[in-house]
Amino acid sequence: MRMKRLQPKQYNGEERIIENELFKQDWRSRKKVQIFQYIVLKWAFALIIGLVTGLVGVFSNIAVENIAGYKLLLTTDLMLKQKYFTAFVAYAGLNLGLATAAGALCAFIAPAAAGSGIPEVKAYLNGIDAYTILAPSTLFVKIFGSVLGVSAGFVVGKEGPMVHTGACIASLLGQGGSRKYHLTWTWLRYFKNDRDRRDLITCGAAAGVAAAFRAPVGGVLFALEEAASWWRSALLWRTFFTTAIVAIVLRAFIEYCSTGDCGLFGKGGLIMYDVSSATVSYSAADVLAVLLLGVIGGIFGSLYNYLVDKVLRAYSIINERGAAFKILLVITVSLLTSFCSFGLPWVVKCSACPTNLTVACPTTDGNFKSFQCPSGYYNDLASLFLNTNDDAIRNLFSTSTENEFRISTLFIFFAAVYCLGIITYGIAIPSGLFIPVILAGACYGRLVGRLFASVTKLDMGLFALLGAASFLGGTMRMTVSLCVILLELTNDLLLLPLVMLVLLVSKTVADSFNKGVYDQIVKLKGFPFMEAYAEPYMRNLVAGDVVSGPLVSFSGVEKVEMIVHALRTTGHNGFPVIDEPPFSDAPELCGLVLRSHLLVLLKGKYFSRDRVLAGDEIFQRFSAFDFAKAGSGKGLKFEDLDINEEEMEMYVDLHPIINSSPYTVVETMSLAKAAILFRQIGLRHMCVVPKAQGRPPIVGILTRHDFMPEHVLGLYPNLKPHK
């Protein structure tokens, strides 16, 4: 078995539930009340995840609306007094302070909290437990860093980070208690395995989407379509229950805040872009316009992904130079954003207030910001820039406002948001991609609507919605979940056929250029992600072709010195165990033992001077709970062992901790078939056994790294990778 390029502490793939003798003994000893307790706890945890994620979503929205709201009110007040330079200094200074605070949190406390977090959650649910991505410090920075970053006026959203936040909350519950703080209860041992922890994190990711968009059904579908690599029907019910709890929490706080007790939060704090007031009727010309939107969205989306990839590669060079450079980059982008937001509205002319309005014009907030304009006029570009991102989208989605934004204004805003969204993602702050993409998409959707105004019957607000859908489909390459999220966001089911059409067209066009943005980021971060399909060149190879040695294996009853030496000199997470005479008639594969379990066994020092089986006494010495999956960063390490020279010469029986039913494939199986099997079952190790008898009982072990294109094409450079 070859050495892994990544250390065990950095990547711990799926362990599933290890069916060793200790686990079987624990399962047989469970009573009906304990099984009932396990079932109740699964639903109780789903309830808690929904409650906490919903509360965090409410807190984030209230905090952003109040911090950004007071900042914008101060700027507007100074503008009304014609103190333009003071207004800019106050606006840019507050943005800079908030941005620096967010950058410092990320740079010094939890670097893993930077970005949206969706690629990390997607990687975890694929079986990659990257270091600190779900740690408590990451959760803390994700919540407060996201609030500060969005309030600082960056072209980012808090919706992507909410998915990561929900996953972190679920992960904390899935730790099954804490030995460090003496909070480990026996009844939580049921959840100390990868399967249950993964299910909880899937519920958390769905809850994050539900809390971000007030879209409970969209949250379930997002987890199914984009986040989870493995899905079970039982998980569907729990995920749906979790998002329903989130929806109830959000509704309760909306009712409470509508009385004015939440400061500037008001009725529109939790985003809902209601376009249901617009009449939806469309002709063949409208369908052609929608098809054009889909094509444009696919082209712009694929270009967006390409540029984001290039920017992230450039930023990684800067960020690797230390925390000071990360914060300096945040400051630079913050100043650039402030200059654009405050400076660009000066280049457009003031517009006369429409005469048929039911609201005041100009205003200090909403669609008709006065900015530098005289009474009776408003600055349409300032109405988009000097607002929170949610309010800017609400303005673009507004119905029955055909000429509210001039074509030149839409061009300027689209170009600015498109470029700022690209250069902002990748700096050291929590930043989501949903809102920048929706902003840019809504802008060019409304622009296309203006260009087709003479031949279309669709409202400009509906064009903005369809433009947002096309850009989302072009960047993220989701269809079903995005469709439902947008319909729940806008409360207009009549638009369903057009949203479906534009998503399908934009995804199809964009797929011909590159992958979705989250897939690109997963690859850029170096996660060994297992795709749902096998690469075509894998059909030309068999499993035995990519197995490399030397293979490190143990006997069923092994000398302590041999185990210690293997743990010290290799980074392997799993070792095959082979029984030989006198414990078997001929050499045979007994099973697979994990590094983490070997460390526990050696720490317990249940050794014997003779090479004999341990017997049933080991069940009194150890329990299945001792070998359960540890929390993040809390497992035993090799350095924790303290074994003297006398103990090195003793023997230890591995049979009680061996997974006696590992998944095996014959060495002649197609590598493509083995890759699909590995991914669909969610394996961490796959044993390759010989086809012919009379050979050693195992050829080698396949891990996810052995299926990676870099490894396979490195061994066989003549193979042509799929483009």
Secondary structure by P-SEA (a helix, b strand, c coil): ccccccccccccccccccccaaaaaaaaaccaaaaaaaaaaaaaaaaaaaaaaaaaaaaaaaaaaaaaaaaaaaaaaaaaacaaaaaaaaaaaaaaaaaaaaaaaaacccccccccaaaaaaaaaacccccccccaaaaaaaaaaaaaaaaacccccaaaaaaaaaaaaaaaaacccccccccccccccccccaaaaaaaaaaaaaaaaaaacccaaaaaaaaaccccccccaaaaaaaaaaaaaaaaaaaaaaaaaccccccccccccccccccccbbbbbcaaaaaaaaaaaaaaaaaaaaaaaaaaaaaaaaaaaaaccaaaaaaaaaaaaaaaaaaaccccccbbbbcccccccccccccccccccccccccccccccccccccaaaaaaaaacccccccccaaaaaaaaaaaaaaaaaaccccccccaaaaaaaaaaaaaaaaaaaacccccccaaaaaaaaaaaaaaaaccccaaaaaaaaaacccccaaaaaaaaaaaaaaaaaaccccaaaaaaaaacccccccccccccccccccccccccbbbbcccccaaaaaaaaacccccbbbbbbcccccccccccbbbbaaaaaaaaaaccccccccccccccccccccccccccccccccccccccccccccccccccccccccccccccccccaaaaaaaaaaacccbbbbbbccccccccccccccccccaaaaaaacccccccc
